[in-house]
């Protein structure tokens, strides 16, 4: 991004974050091997369970940790994968950058939201969400 | 692109090259990845329902266990199993193993059968739970 046009045209310079991207994609994939198995096990246990059982499932710090790690790794690995897809199929640089950026923002935002919801269930399982009263 | 560039002919590629197990499994890995990414919206809805309380959670659970919901769950679970097994195959390639054509075809078929078996088993279990 900060190279001169000639520099870039000659193909000079490092691939910058290319190797790091590749490594992180593989690391998140490795992490997702046990974490996906955990997620599937969770899903199978909770699919027909009533709300109270689900709340008690999420009352253990182990469950919450593994679920939170799964959420993090899933969104990160997914965002990296989608980035590769955008890079492959969108010819115009500006649109490509916009798609990649939006995917990362979306993944970050939704991932954070999932984590907050998970923490809410862990700390306050049985209270419904209500809008906070405005201070007088 | 100038209009001259737009009018230059391309030699046929996708229209003419026969699909093989290598190219099919590769594009399927990408396609299942996209399906899984689409599934994160459902995950988000699920966690929001968890946080919202029993009424909304019940609605989301009913949505998921509705026949259409079960179909999408089946598609998603096949995508998960396929991407999982083929991902492991990719990781072995990254370490340098398994590039001989014999091995590629063998592991490819292993991945396909495991994906069908695993997702079939998962869906049967879920259906058994629900009904």
Interface residues (C-beta under 8 A of the other chain):
Chain A: X26 X29 X30 X32 X33 X36 X40 X44 X47 X48 X51 X52 X54 X58 X71 X74 X75 X78 X81 X82 X85 X107 X110 X113 X114 X116 X117 X118 X120 X121 X126 X127 X128 X129
Chain B: X30 X33 X34 X36 X37 X40 X41 X43 X44 X47 X48 X50 X51 X52 X53 X54 X55 X57 X58 X64 X65 X77 X80 X84 X87 X88 X90 X91 X94 X122 X125 X126 X129 X130
